[in-house]
Amino acid sequence: MIKNVIENVIVRRPCKNFAEGITASGLGKPDYELALRQHDGYIEIFRKCGCNVMVLNADERYPDSTFVEDVAIVTEKCAILTKPGADSRRGEELEIADALKNFYDKIEYLTDDACLDGGDILRVENHFYIGLSARTDSEGAGQLTRVLNKYGYTASTVPVKQFLHLKTGVVYIGNNTLVAAGEFLDNTIFKDFNIIRVDEDEAYAVNCITVNGFLMIPKGFKKTKKALLDSGYEIIEVEMSEFEKMDGGLTCLSLRIPGI
């Protein structure tokens, strides 16, 4: 049902000071050992879905560095290194470049004037929606748009007012279908899509991943799970409690490199 071939995945292990990262969740301090076990489970699911997984060592300099999606954007044609919006994360993008060189001949870089997190980038087929949020500004959006245009992709911007990132509130799962909550439920930008609506009390479940015929969702969100099952998706649940405490979702934890 979901046509989204992912061959290779890059992840980074949570570091020992993971709990010192940026969060506004109010859910308490994460259990580091439990976070490691949940990360193991996350990796194993990708492998069961037929993906090769490159596991990078923890980087103790950056508490948020396990959230690798924010520091790069990967496409069939190129990889793009971002400029994270939080000062404490500046530099993470350089550390991921060496890993990306295993898969790409063409790696593009945003300049220091940009401010852009990968969590604000929602890809729908060959169009990229760029969320303008507290972590991504118009300069970052403009630079990214020019790079994407260079490779034949299109892009447009979406204001993000209630959520940390664009993909915190809306995710594309193929077949012209979005999973959405809050401000994106009735946003005219997305009026031509089928929308699976997520209630406010389960908004964390919006952030899910399509991978090789399956849909990965965070465990513990019964209403959202039922809605997705009723829509015909084959679900795999993932334990994410410790990453939720740090404002991190399923997509945040990996760079999913599409097959060419």
TILO-890014 format. One record per residue (C-alpha): residue number from 0; x, y, z. Coordinates in nm, 4 decimals. Layout:
+-----+----------+----------+----------+
!  nr !        X !        Y !        Z !
+-----+----------+----------+----------+
! NUM !        X !        Y !        Z !
...
+-----+----------+----------+----------+
This chain:
+-----+----------+----------+----------+
!  nr !        X !        Y !        Z !
+-----+----------+----------+----------+
!   0 !   0.0000 !   0.0000 !   0.0000 !
!   1 !   0.2811 !   0.2389 !   0.0869 !
!   2 !   0.5328 !   0.2870 !  -0.1926 !
!   3 !   0.8386 !   0.4153 !  -0.0127 !
!   4 !   1.1538 !   0.2094 !  -0.0651 !
!   5 !   1.4161 !   0.2734 !   0.2008 !
!   6 !   1.7438 !   0.0892 !   0.1506 !
!   7 !   1.9764 !   0.2511 !   0.4028 !
!   8 !   1.9224 !   0.4166 !   0.7382 !
!   9 !   2.1625 !   0.6202 !   0.9532 !
!  10 !   2.1138 !   0.6464 !   1.3294 !
!  11 !   2.3267 !   0.7703 !   1.6177 !
!  12 !   2.3279 !   0.6173 !   1.9655 !
!  13 !   2.1998 !   0.8381 !   2.2496 !
!  14 !   2.4861 !   0.9862 !   2.4496 !
!  15 !   2.5252 !   0.9598 !   2.8268 !
!  16 !   2.4124 !   1.3214 !   2.8764 !
!  17 !   2.1022 !   1.2645 !   2.6611 !
!  18 !   1.8845 !   1.3983 !   2.9425 !
!  19 !   2.0597 !   1.7374 !   2.9196 !
!  20 !   1.9154 !   1.8044 !   2.5753 !
!  21 !   1.6489 !   2.0567 !   2.4812 !
!  22 !   1.2935 !   1.9752 !   2.5854 !
!  23 !   0.9696 !   2.1473 !   2.6754 !
!  24 !   0.7666 !   1.8270 !   2.7156 !
!  25 !   0.7298 !   1.8457 !   3.0931 !
!  26 !   0.7331 !   1.4650 !   3.1057 !
!  27 !   1.0325 !   1.4301 !   3.3363 !
!  28 !   1.3882 !   1.3103 !   3.2928 !
!  29 !   1.4442 !   1.0185 !   3.0553 !
!  30 !   1.5891 !   0.6889 !   3.1765 !
!  31 !   1.9131 !   0.6545 !   2.9810 !
!  32 !   1.9346 !   0.2752 !   2.9924 !
!  33 !   1.5730 !   0.2447 !   2.8828 !
!  34 !   1.6390 !   0.4932 !   2.6025 !
!  35 !   1.9227 !   0.2695 !   2.4805 !
!  36 !   1.6941 !  -0.0349 !   2.4813 !
!  37 !   1.4259 !   0.1554 !   2.2946 !
!  38 !   1.6859 !   0.2695 !   2.0434 !
!  39 !   1.7909 !  -0.0935 !   1.9960 !
!  40 !   1.4294 !  -0.1811 !   1.9230 !
!  41 !   1.4002 !   0.1041 !   1.6751 !
!  42 !   1.7071 !  -0.0186 !   1.4861 !
!  43 !   1.5836 !  -0.3773 !   1.4836 !
!  44 !   1.2521 !  -0.2783 !   1.3267 !
!  45 !   1.4288 !  -0.1107 !   1.0356 !
!  46 !   1.6364 !  -0.4230 !   0.9833 !
!  47 !   1.3258 !  -0.6406 !   0.9884 !
!  48 !   1.1800 !  -0.4109 !   0.7218 !
!  49 !   1.4756 !  -0.4889 !   0.4957 !
!  50 !   1.6936 !  -0.1831 !   0.5620 !
!  51 !   2.0670 !  -0.1669 !   0.6143 !
!  52 !   2.1313 !   0.0382 !   0.9282 !
!  53 !   2.4500 !   0.2369 !   0.9885 !
!  54 !   2.4816 !   0.2938 !   1.3640 !
!  55 !   2.7033 !   0.5880 !   1.4587 !
!  56 !   2.8678 !   0.6108 !   1.7973 !
!  57 !   2.7250 !   0.8497 !   2.0553 !
!  58 !   2.8642 !   1.2038 !   2.0472 !
!  59 !   2.8981 !   1.3261 !   2.4047 !
!  60 !   2.9461 !   1.6863 !   2.2923 !
!  61 !   2.5865 !   1.7128 !   2.1771 !
!  62 !   2.3059 !   1.5906 !   2.4055 !
!  63 !   2.0519 !   1.6027 !   2.1204 !
!  64 !   2.2740 !   1.4339 !   1.8624 !
!  65 !   2.0699 !   1.1126 !   1.8529 !
!  66 !   1.8076 !   1.3169 !   1.6641 !
!  67 !   1.9985 !   1.2936 !   1.3362 !
!  68 !   1.7084 !   1.3942 !   1.1125 !
!  69 !   1.7441 !   1.7588 !   1.2131 !
!  70 !   2.0941 !   1.7926 !   1.0712 !
!  71 !   2.0490 !   1.6610 !   0.7171 !
!  72 !   1.7967 !   1.6102 !   0.4391 !
!  73 !   1.8382 !   1.3046 !   0.2190 !
!  74 !   1.6960 !   1.2526 !  -0.1301 !
!  75 !   1.7657 !   1.0192 !  -0.4214 !
!  76 !   1.9876 !   1.2811 !  -0.5859 !
!  77 !   2.1778 !   1.4498 !  -0.3044 !
!  78 !   2.2137 !   1.5017 !   0.0687 !
!  79 !   2.1829 !   1.8482 !   0.2207 !
!  80 !   2.3448 !   1.9478 !   0.5499 !
!  81 !   2.1257 !   2.1859 !   0.7484 !
!  82 !   2.1929 !   2.4597 !   1.0049 !
!  83 !   2.0147 !   2.3600 !   1.3280 !
!  84 !   1.8094 !   2.6356 !   1.4877 !
!  85 !   1.9249 !   2.5758 !   1.8461 !
!  86 !   2.2707 !   2.7130 !   1.9282 !
!  87 !   2.3596 !   2.4026 !   2.1318 !
!  88 !   2.3145 !   2.1897 !   1.8186 !
!  89 !   2.5317 !   2.3935 !   1.5826 !
!  90 !   2.8104 !   2.1654 !   1.4653 !
!  91 !   2.6112 !   1.8425 !   1.4691 !
!  92 !   2.5558 !   1.8763 !   1.0955 !
!  93 !   2.9288 !   1.8573 !   1.0279 !
!  94 !   2.9610 !   1.5315 !   1.2196 !
!  95 !   2.7068 !   1.3576 !   0.9975 !
!  96 !   2.8783 !   1.4532 !   0.6719 !
!  97 !   3.1320 !   1.1701 !   0.6828 !
!  98 !   2.8550 !   0.9137 !   0.7229 !
!  99 !   2.6642 !   1.0570 !   0.4289 !
! 100 !   2.9712 !   1.0299 !   0.2068 !
! 101 !   2.9208 !   0.6532 !   0.2166 !
! 102 !   2.6009 !   0.7016 !   0.0164 !
! 103 !   2.6346 !   1.0282 !  -0.1764 !
! 104 !   2.8715 !   1.1864 !  -0.4229 !
! 105 !   2.6770 !   1.5109 !  -0.4017 !
! 106 !   2.6445 !   1.6765 !  -0.0615 !
! 107 !   2.5167 !   2.0317 !  -0.0386 !
! 108 !   2.5589 !   2.2736 !   0.2527 !
! 109 !   2.3495 !   2.5641 !   0.3752 !
! 110 !   2.5468 !   2.8746 !   0.4698 !
! 111 !   2.5846 !   3.0258 !   0.8154 !
! 112 !   2.3067 !   3.2743 !   0.7432 !
! 113 !   2.0536 !   2.9903 !   0.7411 !
! 114 !   1.8542 !   2.8494 !   1.0309 !
! 115 !   1.6872 !   2.5198 !   0.9455 !
! 116 !   1.6022 !   2.1893 !   1.1177 !
! 117 !   1.5300 !   1.8742 !   0.9211 !
! 118 !   1.2245 !   1.8124 !   1.1394 !
! 119 !   1.0622 !   2.1044 !   0.9574 !
! 120 !   1.0924 !   1.9361 !   0.6176 !
! 121 !   0.7929 !   1.7368 !   0.4962 !
! 122 !   0.8446 !   1.5598 !   0.1658 !
! 123 !   0.5407 !   1.4741 !  -0.0447 !
! 124 !   0.6614 !   1.2906 !  -0.3549 !
! 125 !   0.8875 !   1.5464 !  -0.5294 !
! 126 !   0.7625 !   1.8503 !  -0.3398 !
! 127 !   0.9074 !   1.9656 !  -0.0084 !
! 128 !   0.7025 !   2.1625 !   0.2441 !
! 129 !   0.9310 !   2.3715 !   0.4663 !
! 130 !   0.7950 !   2.4628 !   0.8069 !
! 131 !   0.8708 !   2.8155 !   0.9288 !
! 132 !   0.9065 !   2.7514 !   1.3011 !
! 133 !   1.1120 !   2.8542 !   1.6025 !
! 134 !   1.3902 !   2.6371 !   1.4531 !
! 135 !   1.3640 !   2.7247 !   1.0822 !
! 136 !   1.3592 !   3.0748 !   0.9345 !
! 137 !   1.2905 !   3.2264 !   0.5927 !
! 138 !   1.6612 !   3.2434 !   0.5069 !
! 139 !   1.6991 !   2.8722 !   0.5715 !
! 140 !   1.3861 !   2.8014 !   0.3703 !
! 141 !   1.5112 !   3.0123 !   0.0820 !
! 142 !   1.8523 !   2.8481 !   0.0734 !
! 143 !   1.7013 !   2.5005 !   0.0875 !
! 144 !   1.4530 !   2.5831 !  -0.1882 !
! 145 !   1.7337 !   2.6930 !  -0.4192 !
! 146 !   1.9257 !   2.3689 !  -0.3562 !
! 147 !   1.6169 !   2.1544 !  -0.4108 !
! 148 !   1.5288 !   2.3404 !  -0.7313 !
! 149 !   1.8786 !   2.2694 !  -0.8594 !
! 150 !   1.7992 !   1.8968 !  -0.8443 !
! 151 !   1.4533 !   1.9247 !  -0.9977 !
! 152 !   1.2472 !   1.9321 !  -0.6777 !
! 153 !   0.9937 !   2.1978 !  -0.5790 !
! 154 !   0.9344 !   2.3561 !  -0.2373 !
! 155 !   0.7017 !   2.5884 !  -0.0496 !
! 156 !   0.6710 !   2.7149 !   0.3077 !
! 157 !   0.4184 !   2.6423 !   0.5826 !
! 158 !   0.3831 !   2.8526 !   0.9005 !
! 159 !   0.4277 !   2.6462 !   1.2196 !
! 160 !   0.2758 !   2.8118 !   1.5247 !
! 161 !   0.1736 !   2.5424 !   1.7744 !
! 162 !   0.4275 !   2.2650 !   1.7207 !
! 163 !   0.8045 !   2.2392 !   1.7632 !
! 164 !   0.8524 !   2.1242 !   1.4046 !
! 165 !   0.6315 !   2.0837 !   1.0982 !
! 166 !   0.6544 !   1.7042 !   1.1189 !
! 167 !   0.5519 !   1.7152 !   1.4850 !
! 168 !   0.2061 !   1.8064 !   1.3576 !
! 169 !   0.1767 !   1.6583 !   1.0078 !
! 170 !   0.3366 !   1.3619 !   0.8271 !
! 171 !   0.2871 !   1.2187 !   0.4781 !
! 172 !   0.2237 !   0.8433 !   0.4609 !
! 173 !   0.1764 !   0.7971 !   0.0879 !
! 174 !  -0.1346 !   0.7638 !  -0.1281 !
! 175 !  -0.2095 !   1.1375 !  -0.1019 !
! 176 !  -0.2667 !   1.0892 !   0.2717 !
! 177 !  -0.1482 !   1.2918 !   0.5691 !
! 178 !  -0.1607 !   1.2161 !   0.9407 !
! 179 !  -0.2243 !   1.5471 !   1.1135 !
! 180 !  -0.3237 !   1.7203 !   1.4357 !
! 181 !  -0.3886 !   2.0679 !   1.5701 !
! 182 !  -0.3202 !   2.3605 !   1.3401 !
! 183 !  -0.2749 !   2.1393 !   1.0341 !
! 184 !  -0.6126 !   1.9661 !   1.0455 !
! 185 !  -0.7913 !   2.2413 !   0.8555 !
! 186 !  -0.4968 !   2.4219 !   0.6992 !
! 187 !  -0.5886 !   2.5215 !   0.3438 !
! 188 !  -0.2347 !   2.4376 !   0.2289 !
! 189 !  -0.3251 !   2.0714 !   0.2745 !
! 190 !  -0.6856 !   2.0892 !   0.1512 !
! 191 !  -0.6276 !   1.8492 !  -0.1409 !
! 192 !  -0.5023 !   1.5646 !   0.0787 !
! 193 !  -0.6856 !   1.2881 !   0.2571 !
! 194 !  -0.6242 !   1.3526 !   0.6266 !
! 195 !  -0.6222 !   1.0991 !   0.9081 !
! 196 !  -0.7110 !   1.3158 !   1.2049 !
! 197 !  -0.5308 !   1.2742 !   1.5373 !
! 198 !  -0.6873 !   1.4033 !   1.8586 !
! 199 !  -0.4982 !   1.6543 !   2.0706 !
! 200 !  -0.4419 !   1.4028 !   2.3512 !
! 201 !  -0.2612 !   1.1705 !   2.1058 !
! 202 !  -0.0790 !   1.4369 !   1.9018 !
! 203 !   0.2559 !   1.2672 !   1.9627 !
! 204 !   0.1342 !   0.9775 !   1.7444 !
! 205 !   0.1280 !   1.2010 !   1.4350 !
! 206 !   0.5009 !   1.1515 !   1.3889 !
! 207 !   0.5178 !   0.8134 !   1.2164 !
! 208 !   0.7305 !   0.6565 !   0.9413 !
! 209 !   0.6450 !   0.4692 !   0.6238 !
! 210 !   0.9083 !   0.2094 !   0.5466 !
! 211 !   0.8912 !  -0.0628 !   0.2828 !
! 212 !   0.5211 !  -0.1422 !   0.3136 !
! 213 !   0.4882 !  -0.0845 !   0.6868 !
! 214 !   0.3899 !   0.2099 !   0.9017 !
! 215 !   0.5914 !   0.2602 !   1.2202 !
! 216 !   0.3991 !   0.4376 !   1.4967 !
! 217 !   0.4793 !   0.5107 !   1.8614 !
! 218 !   0.3280 !   0.2601 !   2.1019 !
! 219 !   0.0457 !   0.3515 !   2.3357 !
! 220 !  -0.1906 !   0.5597 !   2.1206 !
! 221 !  -0.4985 !   0.3428 !   2.0776 !
! 222 !  -0.7252 !   0.5831 !   1.8891 !
! 223 !  -0.4622 !   0.6720 !   1.6321 !
! 224 !  -0.3618 !   0.3086 !   1.5887 !
! 225 !  -0.7239 !   0.2121 !   1.5221 !
! 226 !  -0.7686 !   0.4938 !   1.2686 !
! 227 !  -0.4590 !   0.3824 !   1.0790 !
! 228 !  -0.5552 !   0.0141 !   1.0902 !
! 229 !  -0.9047 !   0.1011 !   0.9699 !
! 230 !  -0.7429 !   0.2876 !   0.6789 !
! 231 !  -0.5611 !  -0.0283 !   0.5741 !
! 232 !  -0.2074 !   0.0343 !   0.6973 !
! 233 !   0.0113 !  -0.2438 !   0.8323 !
! 234 !   0.1281 !  -0.1157 !   1.1691 !
! 235 !   0.4463 !  -0.1728 !   1.3674 !
! 236 !   0.4456 !  -0.0155 !   1.7136 !
! 237 !   0.7670 !   0.1222 !   1.8638 !
! 238 !   0.8397 !   0.2022 !   2.2287 !
! 239 !   0.9298 !   0.5734 !   2.2374 !
! 240 !   0.8554 !   0.6951 !   2.5912 !
! 241 !   1.2087 !   0.8163 !   2.6708 !
! 242 !   1.2456 !   1.0050 !   2.3438 !
! 243 !   0.9032 !   1.1638 !   2.3842 !
! 244 !   1.0349 !   1.3141 !   2.7092 !
! 245 !   1.2998 !   1.4927 !   2.5009 !
! 246 !   1.0548 !   1.6181 !   2.2359 !
! 247 !   1.1811 !   1.3580 !   1.9889 !
! 248 !   0.9646 !   1.1480 !   1.7577 !
! 249 !   1.0156 !   0.8472 !   1.5331 !
! 250 !   1.1327 !   1.0438 !   1.2305 !
! 251 !   1.3817 !   1.2433 !   1.4404 !
! 252 !   1.5939 !   0.9387 !   1.5167 !
! 253 !   1.7018 !   0.8465 !   1.1640 !
! 254 !   1.8057 !   0.9546 !   0.8190 !
! 255 !   1.6185 !   0.7280 !   0.5796 !
! 256 !   1.7937 !   0.7137 !   0.2439 !
! 257 !   1.5582 !   0.6307 !  -0.0435 !
! 258 !   1.6532 !   0.3791 !  -0.3065 !
! 259 !   1.7491 !   0.5171 !  -0.6437 !
+-----+----------+----------+----------+
